[in-house]
Amino acid sequence: MRKKLKVKVRSKIKKKRLALLRKIFLLLFVASSIFALGLLAKKNLTAYLKSEKFAIKEIILEGAIKTDAEELKALVGEMAKGDSIWTIDKNKLRMKVKEKYPRIKKIAVKRKFPDRIKILCAEAVPMVISINGGKRTAIDSDGREFAPTDEESEILPEVLGLDVSQIPSLSLFFKMMDEFAPEIKKEVRTVKMEGPGFRTGLGDGTDVIWGDVRNKKEFERKILCFRAVYSDSKERFGEISYIDLADLEKNKRAVVFPLNKKI
């Protein structure tokens, strides 16, 4: 009796094992079939996305105002050759454009169904012209450097030997100029940084010593004082050597130096 029971138990265990193996085999077969179908579908989808239907035939460019648009289009066209709107490497395209055109600070690539791409550019706005070793470079408030246009070279202030560490202070100075005295900013032709302070040269040859301008309220007082003193001094003396506002808080007045005498 015991032998018969043992045989029956072994037989049941064997059947369970076989059933489990069949299930595992079936699962593996189903999984491998799904995987194969997925690869086939992916292959067909990739081929479809690369098809002539989506091949890039037109490049739309927006925002490239100071950048040579035709040259930029040619670069994008060269990089997009053989690609469709789905397969073009947008990251690689962005990096290449920024590398070749440092004036472009932001670039977005948009797909336009079925065969066009749109390139949206945001160009840096130059703050000053930096002169180092005879080389003229436009610099924006973030320290980005690029070649200036002829127009920018004529109207932007020049800074001699600008150091990267001075850019935040310079940017703050011009932001406050925009806020309190945009009409004066337009007349600034040269900027010299003297420690934490600034000295600007105006278009008529007058130098203005601003001193430290980090205090917003004090800078606003200096602007008000400059407006009053400048117009009055121009009427009285004609040409002015410089107006010193550096110690306005201490002296309670600006110091004006005409070309021929001191007052």
C-alpha positions in Angstrom: 0.0 0.0 0.0 2.8 2.4 0.9 4.6 1.8 -2.4 1.4 2.5 -4.3 0.9 5.7 -2.4 4.5 6.8 -3.1 4.1 6.1 -6.8 0.9 8.1 -7.0 2.5 11.1 -5.2 5.5 11.0 -7.5 3.2 10.8 -10.5 1.3 13.9 -9.3 4.4 15.9 -8.7 5.8 15.0 -12.1 2.5 16.0 -13.8 2.6 19.4 -11.9 6.2 20.0 -13.0 5.3 19.2 -16.6 2.3 21.5 -16.5 4.5 24.3 -15.0 7.2 23.8 -17.7 4.5 24.0 -20.4 3.3 27.3 -18.9 6.8 28.7 -18.8 7.5 27.6 -22.3 4.2 29.2 -23.5 5.0 32.5 -21.7 8.5 32.6 -23.2 7.0 31.8 -26.7 4.4 34.6 -26.3 7.0 37.1 -25.0 9.4 36.3 -27.8 6.7 36.7 -30.3 5.6 40.0 -29.0 9.2 41.2 -28.9 9.7 40.1 -32.5 6.5 41.8 -33.6 7.7 45.0 -31.7 11.0 44.9 -33.6 9.2 44.5 -36.9 6.8 47.3 -36.0 9.6 49.6 -34.9 11.5 48.8 -38.1 8.5 49.6 -40.2 7.7 52.7 -38.2 11.3 54.0 -38.5 11.2 53.4 -42.3 7.9 55.3 -42.5 9.2 58.2 -40.5 12.3 58.4 -42.7 10.2 58.2 -45.9 10.2 60.8 -48.6 6.8 62.0 -47.3 8.4 63.6 -44.3 11.7 64.6 -45.9 12.6 68.2 -45.0 11.9 70.4 -48.0 11.6 73.8 -46.4 13.3 75.7 -43.6 11.4 78.6 -42.0 13.6 81.1 -40.0 12.4 83.6 -37.5 14.1 85.9 -35.1 17.5 86.1 -36.9 17.7 89.9 -37.3 21.4 90.7 -37.0 22.5 87.2 -38.1 23.0 86.4 -41.8 19.7 84.6 -42.5 20.7 83.0 -45.8 24.0 81.7 -44.3 22.1 80.3 -41.3 19.5 78.6 -43.5 22.3 77.1 -45.6 23.9 75.6 -42.4 20.6 74.2 -41.2 19.9 72.8 -44.7 23.3 71.1 -44.7 22.7 69.5 -41.3 19.2 68.4 -42.3 20.2 66.8 -45.5 18.8 63.2 -45.7 16.7 63.7 -42.6 12.9 63.9 -42.1 11.1 66.2 -39.7 11.0 63.2 -37.3 14.6 62.1 -37.5 16.6 65.4 -37.4 18.8 65.7 -34.4 17.5 68.9 -32.8 20.0 69.0 -30.0 23.0 68.7 -32.4 21.5 71.4 -34.6 21.0 73.8 -31.7 24.6 73.2 -30.5 26.1 73.7 -34.0 24.1 77.0 -34.6 25.1 78.4 -31.2 28.7 77.5 -31.8 28.9 79.2 -35.2 26.7 82.2 -34.3 27.4 83.2 -30.6 25.0 86.1 -31.0 22.1 83.6 -31.0 21.5 82.8 -27.3 18.4 80.7 -27.7 17.2 78.5 -30.5 14.1 76.2 -30.9 13.4 73.7 -33.6 9.7 73.1 -34.4 8.3 70.5 -36.8 5.7 71.7 -39.3 3.8 68.8 -40.8 4.5 67.2 -43.2 7.9 68.4 -44.6 9.0 71.7 -43.0 10.9 72.8 -39.9 10.8 76.2 -38.2 13.9 77.6 -36.6 13.1 80.2 -33.9 16.1 82.3 -32.8 16.5 84.7 -29.9 19.5 87.0 -30.4 21.6 88.6 -27.6 21.3 92.4 -27.3 24.7 94.0 -27.0 25.4 96.3 -24.0 28.8 97.7 -24.9 31.7 97.4 -27.3 34.7 96.0 -25.5 38.1 96.9 -26.9 41.0 94.6 -26.1 44.2 94.6 -28.0 42.6 96.5 -30.9 39.8 93.9 -31.2 36.3 95.2 -31.0 33.8 92.8 -29.5 30.1 93.3 -28.6 29.2 92.1 -25.1 25.7 91.6 -23.7 24.6 91.7 -20.0 25.4 87.9 -19.6 28.9 88.3 -20.8 28.2 86.7 -24.2 30.7 87.9 -26.9 30.1 88.3 -30.6 31.0 90.5 -33.6 29.2 93.9 -33.6 27.4 95.3 -36.6 28.6 98.6 -38.1 25.5 100.3 -36.6 26.3 98.8 -33.1 29.9 100.0 -33.4 28.7 103.5 -34.0 26.0 103.8 -31.2 27.2 101.6 -28.4 29.5 102.8 -25.6 33.1 101.6 -25.7 34.9 100.0 -22.7 38.6 99.6 -22.8 40.0 96.4 -21.2 36.7 95.1 -19.8 37.2 92.2 -17.4 34.6 89.4 -17.2 34.2 90.0 -13.4 33.1 93.6 -14.1 30.2 92.7 -16.3 27.6 92.3 -13.5 28.4 95.8 -12.2 28.3 97.3 -15.7 25.0 95.6 -16.4 23.5 97.0 -13.2 24.8 100.5 -14.1 23.1 100.4 -17.5 19.8 98.9 -16.1 19.6 101.9 -13.7 20.4 104.2 -16.6 17.5 102.7 -18.6 15.2 103.2 -15.6 16.2 106.8 -14.5 18.0 108.4 -17.5 17.5 106.7 -20.9 18.2 110.0 -22.6 21.6 110.3 -20.9 22.4 106.7 -21.7 22.0 107.5 -25.4 24.7 110.1 -25.1 27.3 107.8 -23.4 30.2 107.1 -25.8 32.8 105.6 -23.4 32.8 103.9 -20.1 35.7 103.5 -17.7 35.4 101.4 -14.5 37.2 102.8 -11.5 36.9 100.3 -8.7 33.2 100.0 -7.8 32.6 103.3 -9.6 32.1 104.5 -13.2 33.3 107.3 -15.4 31.4 108.0 -18.6 32.3 110.1 -21.6 29.4 111.8 -23.4 29.1 112.6 -27.1 29.9 116.3 -26.5 33.2 115.5 -24.8 32.0 115.9 -21.2 33.2 113.3 -18.7 30.9 112.3 -15.9 32.4 110.8 -12.7 29.5 108.8 -11.1 31.4 107.0 -8.4 29.8 104.0 -6.7 26.3 103.5 -8.2 25.2 100.4 -6.4 22.8 102.3 -4.2 19.7 102.9 -6.2 18.4 105.9 -4.3 21.8 107.6 -4.3 22.1 107.0 -8.1 18.7 108.6 -8.7 19.8 111.7 -6.7 23.0 111.8 -8.9 20.9 111.7 -12.0 18.6 114.6 -10.8 21.7 116.6 -9.9 23.4 115.9 -13.2 20.4 117.1 -15.2 20.3 120.4 -13.3 24.0 121.0 -13.3 24.7 119.9 -16.8 22.2 122.1 -18.6 23.2 125.1 -16.4 26.9 124.6 -16.9 26.6 124.2 -20.7 24.8 127.6 -20.8 27.4 129.3 -18.7 30.6 127.7 -19.9 29.9 126.0 -23.2 32.4 123.1 -23.1 32.8 121.1 -19.9 35.8 119.0 -19.0 34.0 116.9 -16.4 31.3 116.8 -13.8 32.2 115.0 -10.6 29.2 113.3 -8.8 31.3 110.7 -6.9 31.0 112.4 -3.5 27.6 114.0 -3.9 26.3 112.6 -0.6 29.3 114.1 1.2 29.7 117.4 -0.6 25.9 118.0 -1.2 26.8 119.3 -4.6 28.4 118.3 -7.9 31.8 119.6 -8.8 32.0 121.0 -12.3 35.3 121.6 -14.2 34.9 123.7 -17.4 37.7 123.4 -19.9 39.3 126.7 -18.8 38.6 127.2 -15.1 37.4 125.5 -11.9 34.4 126.6 -9.9 
